[in-house]
Amino acid sequence: MRTEDNDPKQTSKSTSEWLKKNKMKTLEWPSQSPDLNPIEMLWHDLKKAVHARKPSNKAELQQFCKDEWAKIPPERCKRLIASYRKRLIAVIAAKGGPTSY
């Protein structure tokens, strides 16, 4: 089984025909749903931390990004993965719309 996120290359006629021909089951999936993508939560954390440091040039921006990325604890990633089911239920309840996540 695979998911469909309404990306044009996944909804093209040829792709749809191939999926049907190969008897692939699909699930409807909200297009670009940040609530269901743990990396989006990490990008948010990174952006907040870097913004707080107020980089004044490209070199500082790059260094601050590296510094702050290295500070993200592995436990944060584990919590995001562990909360996936709860986020999925919230997205379904919101019918693909925004959630409190």
Biopython code that builds the backbone (N, CA, C, O; Angstrom):
import numpy as np
from Bio.PDB.StructureBuilder import StructureBuilder

atoms = [
    (1, "MET", "N", (0.841, -1.169, 0.000)),
    (1, "MET", "CA", (0.000, 0.000, 0.000)),
    (1, "MET", "C", (0.890, 1.238, 0.000)),
    (1, "MET", "O", (1.955, 1.244, 0.617)),
    (2, "ARG", "N", (0.462, 2.252, -0.674)),
    (2, "ARG", "CA", (1.196, 3.504, -0.703)),
    (2, "ARG", "C", (0.229, 4.653, -0.505)),
    (2, "ARG", "O", (-0.986, 4.466, -0.581)),
    (3, "THR", "N", (0.757, 5.841, -0.251)),
    (3, "THR", "CA", (-0.090, 7.005, -0.037)),
    (3, "THR", "C", (-0.099, 7.888, -1.266)),
    (3, "THR", "O", (0.848, 7.893, -2.051)),
    (4, "GLU", "N", (-1.154, 8.617, -1.420)),
    (4, "GLU", "CA", (-1.290, 9.602, -2.488)),
    (4, "GLU", "C", (-1.388, 10.966, -1.839)),
    (4, "GLU", "O", (-2.288, 11.203, -1.033)),
    (5, "ASP", "N", (-0.481, 11.866, -2.174)),
    (5, "ASP", "CA", (-0.537, 13.191, -1.563)),
    (5, "ASP", "C", (-0.918, 14.277, -2.557)),
    (5, "ASP", "O", (-0.640, 15.455, -2.336)),
    (6, "ASN", "N", (-1.545, 13.883, -3.633)),
    (6, "ASN", "CA", (-2.024, 14.820, -4.654)),
    (6, "ASN", "C", (-0.907, 15.558, -5.379)),
    (6, "ASN", "O", (-1.153, 16.582, -6.016)),
    (7, "ASP", "N", (0.296, 15.056, -5.291)),
    (7, "ASP", "CA", (1.406, 15.605, -6.054)),
    (7, "ASP", "C", (1.114, 15.325, -7.532)),
    (7, "ASP", "O", (0.736, 14.203, -7.870)),
    (8, "PRO", "N", (1.279, 16.320, -8.431)),
    (8, "PRO", "CA", (0.937, 16.114, -9.842)),
    (8, "PRO", "C", (1.553, 14.872, -10.472)),
    (8, "PRO", "O", (0.903, 14.212, -11.283)),
    (9, "LYS", "N", (2.791, 14.538, -10.118)),
    (9, "LYS", "CA", (3.397, 13.351, -10.739)),
    (9, "LYS", "C", (2.742, 12.067, -10.245)),
    (9, "LYS", "O", (2.861, 11.027, -10.892)),
    (10, "GLN", "N", (2.045, 12.126, -9.095)),
    (10, "GLN", "CA", (1.363, 10.944, -8.589)),
    (10, "GLN", "C", (-0.087, 10.874, -9.053)),
    (10, "GLN", "O", (-0.723, 9.825, -8.947)),
    (11, "THR", "N", (-0.607, 11.971, -9.562)),
    (11, "THR", "CA", (-1.989, 11.970, -10.019)),
    (11, "THR", "C", (-2.085, 12.012, -11.539)),
    (11, "THR", "O", (-3.181, 12.106, -12.090)),
    (12, "SER", "N", (-0.938, 11.943, -12.220)),
    (12, "SER", "CA", (-0.959, 11.950, -13.676)),
    (12, "SER", "C", (-1.672, 10.701, -14.184)),
    (12, "SER", "O", (-1.748, 9.685, -13.494)),
    (13, "LYS", "N", (-2.185, 10.799, -15.387)),
    (13, "LYS", "CA", (-2.929, 9.686, -15.974)),
    (13, "LYS", "C", (-2.066, 8.434, -16.066)),
    (13, "LYS", "O", (-2.520, 7.339, -15.732)),
    (14, "SER", "N", (-0.831, 8.588, -16.515)),
    (14, "SER", "CA", (0.034, 7.411, -16.674)),
    (14, "SER", "C", (0.325, 6.750, -15.324)),
    (14, "SER", "O", (0.340, 5.524, -15.216)),
    (15, "THR", "N", (0.553, 7.571, -14.303)),
    (15, "THR", "CA", (0.806, 7.010, -12.974)),
    (15, "THR", "C", (-0.435, 6.301, -12.461)),
    (15, "THR", "O", (-0.348, 5.185, -11.949)),
    (16, "SER", "N", (-1.584, 6.941, -12.593)),
    (16, "SER", "CA", (-2.837, 6.328, -12.145)),
    (16, "SER", "C", (-3.095, 5.007, -12.853)),
    (16, "SER", "O", (-3.500, 4.028, -12.227)),
    (17, "GLU", "N", (-2.862, 4.985, -14.143)),
    (17, "GLU", "CA", (-3.067, 3.752, -14.915)),
    (17, "GLU", "C", (-2.102, 2.664, -14.456)),
    (17, "GLU", "O", (-2.499, 1.506, -14.325)),
    (18, "TRP", "N", (-0.840, 3.019, -14.208)),
    (18, "TRP", "CA", (0.138, 2.038, -13.763)),
    (18, "TRP", "C", (-0.263, 1.451, -12.417)),
    (18, "TRP", "O", (-0.196, 0.238, -12.218)),
    (19, "LEU", "N", (-0.682, 2.316, -11.490)),
    (19, "LEU", "CA", (-1.101, 1.848, -10.175)),
    (19, "LEU", "C", (-2.281, 0.884, -10.281)),
    (19, "LEU", "O", (-2.314, -0.152, -9.617)),
    (20, "LYS", "N", (-3.244, 1.241, -11.124)),
    (20, "LYS", "CA", (-4.423, 0.393, -11.301)),
    (20, "LYS", "C", (-4.030, -0.947, -11.936)),
    (20, "LYS", "O", (-4.452, -2.006, -11.470)),
    (21, "LYS", "N", (-3.231, -0.894, -12.987)),
    (21, "LYS", "CA", (-2.791, -2.091, -13.702)),
    (21, "LYS", "C", (-2.039, -3.047, -12.776)),
    (21, "LYS", "O", (-2.194, -4.264, -12.869)),
    (22, "ASN", "N", (-1.221, -2.482, -11.880)),
    (22, "ASN", "CA", (-0.426, -3.288, -10.962)),
    (22, "ASN", "C", (-1.131, -3.546, -9.628)),
    (22, "ASN", "O", (-0.522, -4.026, -8.673)),
    (23, "LYS", "N", (-2.414, -3.220, -9.583)),
    (23, "LYS", "CA", (-3.263, -3.490, -8.412)),
    (23, "LYS", "C", (-2.677, -2.941, -7.116)),
    (23, "LYS", "O", (-2.679, -3.604, -6.078)),
    (24, "MET", "N", (-2.179, -1.722, -7.206)),
    (24, "MET", "CA", (-1.631, -1.062, -6.027)),
    (24, "MET", "C", (-2.754, -0.345, -5.295)),
    (24, "MET", "O", (-3.482, 0.450, -5.889)),
    (25, "LYS", "N", (-2.893, -0.626, -4.016)),
    (25, "LYS", "CA", (-3.868, 0.079, -3.192)),
    (25, "LYS", "C", (-3.253, 1.407, -2.770)),
    (25, "LYS", "O", (-2.058, 1.487, -2.489)),
    (26, "THR", "N", (-4.060, 2.421, -2.730)),
    (26, "THR", "CA", (-3.568, 3.745, -2.336)),
    (26, "THR", "C", (-4.461, 4.331, -1.257)),
    (26, "THR", "O", (-5.630, 3.967, -1.126)),
    (27, "LEU", "N", (-3.895, 5.229, -0.502)),
    (27, "LEU", "CA", (-4.630, 5.981, 0.503)),
    (27, "LEU", "C", (-4.616, 7.441, 0.087)),
    (27, "LEU", "O", (-3.607, 7.932, -0.420)),
    (28, "GLU", "N", (-5.715, 8.133, 0.294)),
    (28, "GLU", "CA", (-5.713, 9.574, 0.065)),
    (28, "GLU", "C", (-4.875, 10.219, 1.162)),
    (28, "GLU", "O", (-4.933, 9.795, 2.316)),
    (29, "TRP", "N", (-4.115, 11.217, 0.819)),
    (29, "TRP", "CA", (-3.198, 11.860, 1.752)),
    (29, "TRP", "C", (-3.234, 13.358, 1.518)),
    (29, "TRP", "O", (-3.168, 13.796, 0.369)),
    (30, "PRO", "N", (-3.336, 14.151, 2.566)),
    (30, "PRO", "CA", (-3.336, 15.596, 2.365)),
    (30, "PRO", "C", (-2.048, 16.057, 1.685)),
    (30, "PRO", "O", (-0.954, 15.650, 2.077)),
    (31, "SER", "N", (-2.176, 16.884, 0.694)),
    (31, "SER", "CA", (-1.019, 17.387, -0.028)),
    (31, "SER", "C", (-0.129, 18.200, 0.895)),
    (31, "SER", "O", (-0.588, 19.119, 1.573)),
    (32, "GLN", "N", (1.142, 17.853, 0.911)),
    (32, "GLN", "CA", (2.154, 18.582, 1.676)),
    (32, "GLN", "C", (1.722, 18.845, 3.119)),
    (32, "GLN", "O", (1.753, 19.985, 3.583)),
    (33, "SER", "N", (1.331, 17.817, 3.804)),
    (33, "SER", "CA", (0.846, 17.966, 5.174)),
    (33, "SER", "C", (1.997, 18.021, 6.170)),
    (33, "SER", "O", (2.570, 16.982, 6.499)),
    (34, "PRO", "N", (2.349, 19.212, 6.660)),
    (34, "PRO", "CA", (3.457, 19.320, 7.611)),
    (34, "PRO", "C", (3.165, 18.612, 8.928)),
    (34, "PRO", "O", (4.090, 18.192, 9.623)),
    (35, "ASP", "N", (1.874, 18.476, 9.280)),
    (35, "ASP", "CA", (1.526, 17.800, 10.524)),
    (35, "ASP", "C", (1.916, 16.332, 10.499)),
    (35, "ASP", "O", (2.101, 15.726, 11.554)),
    (36, "LEU", "N", (2.044, 15.757, 9.320)),
    (36, "LEU", "CA", (2.363, 14.340, 9.211)),
    (36, "LEU", "C", (3.819, 14.094, 8.839)),
    (36, "LEU", "O", (4.227, 12.949, 8.645)),
    (37, "ASN", "N", (4.583, 15.135, 8.741)),
    (37, "ASN", "CA", (5.970, 14.984, 8.328)),
    (37, "ASN", "C", (6.884, 15.449, 9.467)),
    (37, "ASN", "O", (7.067, 16.651, 9.657)),
    (38, "PRO", "N", (7.458, 14.510, 10.224)),
    (38, "PRO", "CA", (8.280, 14.905, 11.376)),
    (38, "PRO", "C", (9.419, 15.871, 11.039)),
    (38, "PRO", "O", (9.785, 16.699, 11.872)),
    (39, "ILE", "N", (9.979, 15.779, 9.844)),
    (39, "ILE", "CA", (11.089, 16.680, 9.517)),
    (39, "ILE", "C", (10.630, 18.132, 9.491)),
    (39, "ILE", "O", (11.418, 19.038, 9.763)),
    (40, "GLU", "N", (9.355, 18.360, 9.165)),
    (40, "GLU", "CA", (8.841, 19.734, 9.164)),
    (40, "GLU", "C", (8.865, 20.321, 10.570)),
    (40, "GLU", "O", (9.114, 21.514, 10.748)),
    (41, "MET", "N", (8.606, 19.482, 11.562)),
    (41, "MET", "CA", (8.665, 19.946, 12.951)),
    (41, "MET", "C", (10.109, 20.306, 13.320)),
    (41, "MET", "O", (10.354, 21.291, 14.018)),
    (42, "LEU", "N", (11.052, 19.499, 12.846)),
    (42, "LEU", "CA", (12.459, 19.795, 13.127)),
    (42, "LEU", "C", (12.910, 21.059, 12.413)),
    (42, "LEU", "O", (13.674, 21.847, 12.970)),
    (43, "TRP", "N", (12.438, 21.263, 11.168)),
    (43, "TRP", "CA", (12.779, 22.507, 10.453)),
    (43, "TRP", "C", (12.253, 23.705, 11.233)),
    (43, "TRP", "O", (12.923, 24.732, 11.332)),
    (44, "HIS", "N", (11.045, 23.568, 11.787)),
    (44, "HIS", "CA", (10.463, 24.665, 12.582)),
    (44, "HIS", "C", (11.358, 24.966, 13.791)),
    (44, "HIS", "O", (11.660, 26.125, 14.074)),
    (45, "ASP", "N", (11.778, 23.912, 14.498)),
    (45, "ASP", "CA", (12.675, 24.095, 15.645)),
    (45, "ASP", "C", (13.948, 24.815, 15.225)),
    (45, "ASP", "O", (14.396, 25.748, 15.891)),
    (46, "LEU", "N", (14.527, 24.369, 14.110)),
    (46, "LEU", "CA", (15.775, 24.948, 13.619)),
    (46, "LEU", "C", (15.594, 26.418, 13.259)),
    (46, "LEU", "O", (16.406, 27.260, 13.643)),
    (47, "LYS", "N", (14.533, 26.723, 12.525)),
    (47, "LYS", "CA", (14.287, 28.114, 12.118)),
    (47, "LYS", "C", (14.143, 29.027, 13.326)),
    (47, "LYS", "O", (14.690, 30.130, 13.345)),
    (48, "LYS", "N", (13.401, 28.565, 14.343)),
    (48, "LYS", "CA", (13.218, 29.372, 15.554)),
    (48, "LYS", "C", (14.549, 29.630, 16.247)),
    (48, "LYS", "O", (14.844, 30.758, 16.641)),
    (49, "ALA", "N", (15.345, 28.585, 16.391)),
    (49, "ALA", "CA", (16.619, 28.719, 17.094)),
    (49, "ALA", "C", (17.591, 29.624, 16.337)),
    (49, "ALA", "O", (18.274, 30.449, 16.943)),
    (50, "VAL", "N", (17.652, 29.470, 15.028)),
    (50, "VAL", "CA", (18.560, 30.295, 14.218)),
    (50, "VAL", "C", (18.088, 31.749, 14.217)),
    (50, "VAL", "O", (18.894, 32.670, 14.345)),
    (51, "HIS", "N", (16.784, 31.947, 14.074)),
    (51, "HIS", "CA", (16.235, 33.318, 14.077)),
    (51, "HIS", "C", (16.568, 34.029, 15.396)),
    (51, "HIS", "O", (16.892, 35.216, 15.403)),
    (52, "ALA", "N", (16.485, 33.300, 16.495)),
    (52, "ALA", "CA", (16.776, 33.892, 17.806)),
    (52, "ALA", "C", (18.220, 34.366, 17.911)),
    (52, "ALA", "O", (18.518, 35.285, 18.674)),
    (53, "ARG", "N", (19.107, 33.752, 17.157)),
    (53, "ARG", "CA", (20.530, 34.146, 17.190)),
    (53, "ARG", "C", (20.832, 35.324, 16.264)),
    (53, "ARG", "O", (21.927, 35.884, 16.310)),
    (54, "LYS", "N", (19.879, 35.699, 15.434)),
    (54, "LYS", "CA", (19.977, 36.867, 14.560)),
    (54, "LYS", "C", (21.254, 36.895, 13.701)),
    (54, "LYS", "O", (22.096, 37.776, 13.873)),
    (55, "PRO", "N", (21.392, 35.949, 12.794)),
    (55, "PRO", "CA", (22.580, 35.975, 11.926)),
    (55, "PRO", "C", (22.595, 37.254, 11.087)),
    (55, "PRO", "O", (21.550, 37.724, 10.637)),
    (56, "SER", "N", (23.787, 37.806, 10.882)),
    (56, "SER", "CA", (23.882, 39.074, 10.145)),
    (56, "SER", "C", (24.465, 38.904, 8.745)),
    (56, "SER", "O", (24.527, 39.867, 7.981)),
    (57, "ASN", "N", (24.893, 37.691, 8.403)),
    (57, "ASN", "CA", (25.412, 37.452, 7.060)),
    (57, "ASN", "C", (25.266, 35.967, 6.728)),
    (57, "ASN", "O", (24.868, 35.162, 7.571)),
    (58, "LYS", "N", (25.591, 35.629, 5.505)),
    (58, "LYS", "CA", (25.417, 34.252, 5.035)),
    (58, "LYS", "C", (26.289, 33.269, 5.814)),
    (58, "LYS", "O", (25.847, 32.169, 6.147)),
    (59, "ALA", "N", (27.508, 33.663, 6.096)),
    (59, "ALA", "CA", (28.427, 32.774, 6.822)),
    (59, "ALA", "C", (27.881, 32.470, 8.223)),
    (59, "ALA", "O", (27.920, 31.327, 8.676)),
    (60, "GLU", "N", (27.373, 33.500, 8.898)),
    (60, "GLU", "CA", (26.782, 33.289, 10.228)),
    (60, "GLU", "C", (25.547, 32.400, 10.125)),
    (60, "GLU", "O", (25.353, 31.500, 10.943)),
    (61, "LEU", "N", (24.722, 32.653, 9.128)),
    (61, "LEU", "CA", (23.511, 31.849, 8.936)),
    (61, "LEU", "C", (23.878, 30.371, 8.790)),
    (61, "LEU", "O", (23.279, 29.506, 9.430)),
    (62, "GLN", "N", (24.859, 30.097, 7.951)),
    (62, "GLN", "CA", (25.281, 28.708, 7.746)),
    (62, "GLN", "C", (25.813, 28.092, 9.042)),
    (62, "GLN", "O", (25.475, 26.959, 9.386)),
    (63, "GLN", "N", (26.635, 28.841, 9.743)),
    (63, "GLN", "CA", (27.217, 28.315, 10.981)),
    (63, "GLN", "C", (26.147, 28.101, 12.047)),
    (63, "GLN", "O", (26.150, 27.080, 12.735)),
    (64, "PHE", "N", (25.238, 29.057, 12.184)),
    (64, "PHE", "CA", (24.174, 28.935, 13.180)),
    (64, "PHE", "C", (23.270, 27.742, 12.861)),
    (64, "PHE", "O", (22.827, 27.032, 13.764)),
    (65, "CYS", "N", (23.003, 27.532, 11.587)),
    (65, "CYS", "CA", (22.183, 26.373, 11.191)),
    (65, "CYS", "C", (22.870, 25.076, 11.613)),
    (65, "CYS", "O", (22.237, 24.184, 12.178)),
    (66, "LYS", "N", (24.160, 24.981, 11.336)),
    (66, "LYS", "CA", (24.910, 23.773, 11.717)),
    (66, "LYS", "C", (24.926, 23.596, 13.233)),
    (66, "LYS", "O", (24.708, 22.498, 13.745)),
    (67, "ASP", "N", (25.190, 24.700, 13.946)),
    (67, "ASP", "CA", (25.244, 24.640, 15.408)),
    (67, "ASP", "C", (23.909, 24.186, 15.994)),
    (67, "ASP", "O", (23.856, 23.280, 16.826)),
    (68, "GLU", "N", (22.848, 24.823, 15.550)),
    (68, "GLU", "CA", (21.526, 24.528, 16.113)),
    (68, "GLU", "C", (21.032, 23.144, 15.721)),
    (68, "GLU", "O", (20.374, 22.476, 16.519)),
    (69, "TRP", "N", (21.336, 22.705, 14.510)),
    (69, "TRP", "CA", (20.943, 21.357, 14.089)),
    (69, "TRP", "C", (21.614, 20.317, 14.991)),
    (69, "TRP", "O", (20.992, 19.333, 15.390)),
    (70, "ALA", "N", (22.883, 20.549, 15.303)),
    (70, "ALA", "CA", (23.627, 19.617, 16.156)),
    (70, "ALA", "C", (23.067, 19.572, 17.581)),
    (70, "ALA", "O", (23.252, 18.586, 18.295)),
    (71, "LYS", "N", (22.391, 20.628, 17.983)),
    (71, "LYS", "CA", (21.833, 20.688, 19.336)),
    (71, "LYS", "C", (20.485, 19.969, 19.466)),
    (71, "LYS", "O", (20.025, 19.733, 20.583)),
    (72, "ILE", "N", (19.856, 19.623, 18.363)),
    (72, "ILE", "CA", (18.552, 18.954, 18.449)),
    (72, "ILE", "C", (18.783, 17.563, 19.043)),
    (72, "ILE", "O", (19.493, 16.741, 18.463)),
    (73, "PRO", "N", (18.183, 17.312, 20.191)),
    (73, "PRO", "CA", (18.435, 16.027, 20.849)),
    (73, "PRO", "C", (17.732, 14.869, 20.135)),
    (73, "PRO", "O", (16.622, 15.034, 19.628)),
    (74, "PRO", "N", (18.365, 13.719, 20.096)),
    (74, "PRO", "CA", (17.722, 12.548, 19.480)),
    (74, "PRO", "C", (16.353, 12.249, 20.095)),
    (74, "PRO", "O", (15.468, 11.711, 19.430)),
    (75, "GLU", "N", (16.192, 12.603, 21.368)),
    (75, "GLU", "CA", (14.907, 12.373, 22.039)),
    (75, "GLU", "C", (13.776, 13.155, 21.359)),
    (75, "GLU", "O", (12.631, 12.704, 21.341)),
    (76, "ARG", "N", (14.098, 14.317, 20.808)),
    (76, "ARG", "CA", (13.087, 15.111, 20.085)),
    (76, "ARG", "C", (12.577, 14.315, 18.887)),
    (76, "ARG", "O", (11.374, 14.284, 18.630)),
    (77, "CYS", "N", (13.466, 13.686, 18.169)),
    (77, "CYS", "CA", (13.078, 12.865, 17.013)),
    (77, "CYS", "C", (12.229, 11.687, 17.460)),
    (77, "CYS", "O", (11.223, 11.370, 16.826)),
    (78, "LYS", "N", (12.622, 11.043, 18.536)),
    (78, "LYS", "CA", (11.857, 9.907, 19.057)),
    (78, "LYS", "C", (10.441, 10.324, 19.444)),
    (78, "LYS", "O", (9.481, 9.601, 19.174)),
    (79, "ARG", "N", (10.311, 11.502, 20.082)),
    (79, "ARG", "CA", (8.982, 11.983, 20.480)),
    (79, "ARG", "C", (8.112, 12.272, 19.260)),
    (79, "ARG", "O", (6.915, 11.984, 19.263)),
    (80, "LEU", "N", (8.716, 12.840, 18.217)),
    (80, "LEU", "CA", (7.952, 13.119, 16.998)),
    (80, "LEU", "C", (7.437, 11.835, 16.363)),
    (80, "LEU", "O", (6.299, 11.774, 15.900)),
    (81, "ILE", "N", (8.271, 10.824, 16.347)),
    (81, "ILE", "CA", (7.847, 9.541, 15.786)),
    (81, "ILE", "C", (6.776, 8.909, 16.670)),
    (81, "ILE", "O", (5.793, 8.366, 16.165)),
    (82, "ALA", "N", (6.961, 8.978, 17.973)),
    (82, "ALA", "CA", (5.996, 8.394, 18.908)),
    (82, "ALA", "C", (4.630, 9.088, 18.834)),
    (82, "ALA", "O", (3.600, 8.458, 19.075)),
    (83, "SER", "N", (4.622, 10.370, 18.506)),
    (83, "SER", "CA", (3.353, 11.117, 18.456)),
    (83, "SER", "C", (2.679, 11.053, 17.085)),
    (83, "SER", "O", (1.649, 11.691, 16.868)),
    (84, "TYR", "N", (3.256, 10.291, 16.169)),
    (84, "TYR", "CA", (2.724, 10.251, 14.795)),
    (84, "TYR", "C", (1.257, 9.829, 14.764)),
    (84, "TYR", "O", (0.445, 10.458, 14.086)),
    (85, "ARG", "N", (0.916, 8.773, 15.491)),
    (85, "ARG", "CA", (-0.475, 8.290, 15.485)),
    (85, "ARG", "C", (-1.437, 9.381, 15.938)),
    (85, "ARG", "O", (-2.495, 9.566, 15.337)),
    (86, "LYS", "N", (-1.078, 10.099, 16.989)),
    (86, "LYS", "CA", (-1.929, 11.167, 17.499)),
    (86, "LYS", "C", (-2.091, 12.276, 16.442)),
    (86, "LYS", "O", (-3.184, 12.810, 16.257)),
    (87, "ARG", "N", (-0.986, 12.614, 15.753)),
    (87, "ARG", "CA", (-1.054, 13.644, 14.708)),
    (87, "ARG", "C", (-1.890, 13.173, 13.526)),
    (87, "ARG", "O", (-2.639, 13.954, 12.940)),
    (88, "LEU", "N", (-1.762, 11.894, 13.175)),
    (88, "LEU", "CA", (-2.546, 11.334, 12.076)),
    (88, "LEU", "C", (-4.039, 11.401, 12.394)),
    (88, "LEU", "O", (-4.837, 11.788, 11.541)),
    (89, "ILE", "N", (-4.416, 11.031, 13.601)),
    (89, "ILE", "CA", (-5.822, 11.107, 14.018)),
    (89, "ILE", "C", (-6.313, 12.553, 13.949)),
    (89, "ILE", "O", (-7.442, 12.800, 13.523)),
    (90, "ALA", "N", (-5.484, 13.506, 14.361)),
    (90, "ALA", "CA", (-5.874, 14.917, 14.327)),
    (90, "ALA", "C", (-6.071, 15.399, 12.891)),
    (90, "ALA", "O", (-7.005, 16.152, 12.617)),
    (91, "VAL", "N", (-5.209, 14.976, 11.977)),
    (91, "VAL", "CA", (-5.335, 15.371, 10.569)),
    (91, "VAL", "C", (-6.605, 14.774, 9.961)),
    (91, "VAL", "O", (-7.311, 15.440, 9.204)),
    (92, "ILE", "N", (-6.886, 13.523, 10.295)),
    (92, "ILE", "CA", (-8.107, 12.884, 9.791)),
    (92, "ILE", "C", (-9.326, 13.628, 10.319)),
    (92, "ILE", "O", (-10.258, 13.904, 9.564)),
    (93, "ALA", "N", (-9.330, 13.954, 11.601)),
    (93, "ALA", "CA", (-10.449, 14.687, 12.199)),
    (93, "ALA", "C", (-10.622, 16.061, 11.553)),
    (93, "ALA", "O", (-11.742, 16.554, 11.419)),
    (94, "ALA", "N", (-9.510, 16.672, 11.156)),
    (94, "ALA", "CA", (-9.561, 17.998, 10.506)),
    (94, "ALA", "C", (-9.786, 17.873, 9.007)),
    (94, "ALA", "O", (-9.763, 18.874, 8.290)),
    (95, "LYS", "N", (-10.004, 16.655, 8.528)),
    (95, "LYS", "CA", (-10.228, 16.375, 7.107)),
    (95, "LYS", "C", (-9.113, 16.952, 6.238)),
    (95, "LYS", "O", (-9.353, 17.526, 5.176)),
    (96, "GLY", "N", (-7.884, 16.777, 6.728)),
    (96, "GLY", "CA", (-6.722, 17.218, 5.965)),
    (96, "GLY", "C", (-6.363, 18.672, 6.204)),
    (96, "GLY", "O", (-5.365, 19.160, 5.675)),
    (97, "GLY", "N", (-7.158, 19.361, 6.986)),
    (97, "GLY", "CA", (-6.883, 20.769, 7.275)),
    (97, "GLY", "C", (-5.871, 20.926, 8.390)),
    (97, "GLY", "O", (-5.313, 19.941, 8.874)),
    (98, "PRO", "N", (-5.633, 22.153, 8.796)),
    (98, "PRO", "CA", (-4.644, 22.417, 9.839)),
    (98, "PRO", "C", (-5.068, 21.824, 11.176)),
    (98, "PRO", "O", (-6.258, 21.676, 11.453)),
    (99, "THR", "N", (-4.084, 21.488, 11.998)),
    (99, "THR", "CA", (-4.329, 20.975, 13.327)),
    (99, "THR", "C", (-3.553, 21.827, 14.328)),
    (99, "THR", "O", (-2.889, 22.794, 13.956)),
    (100, "SER", "N", (-3.647, 21.455, 15.593)),
    (100, "SER", "CA", (-2.907, 22.201, 16.617)),
    (100, "SER", "C", (-1.430, 21.829, 16.634)),
    (100, "SER", "O", (-0.655, 22.397, 17.402)),
    (101, "TYR", "N", (-1.037, 20.877, 15.791)),
    (101, "TYR", "CA", (0.363, 20.486, 15.733)),
    (101, "TYR", "C", (1.077, 21.423, 14.821)),
    (101, "TYR", "O", (2.283, 21.286, 14.616)),
]
sb = StructureBuilder()
sb.init_structure("model")
sb.init_model(0)
sb.init_chain("A")
sb.init_seg("    ")
for serial, (resi, resn, name, xyz) in enumerate(atoms, 1):
    if name == "N":
        sb.init_residue(resn, " ", resi, " ")
    sb.init_atom(name, np.array(xyz, "f"), 0.0, 1.0, " ", f" {name:<3s}", serial, name[0])
structure = sb.get_structure()
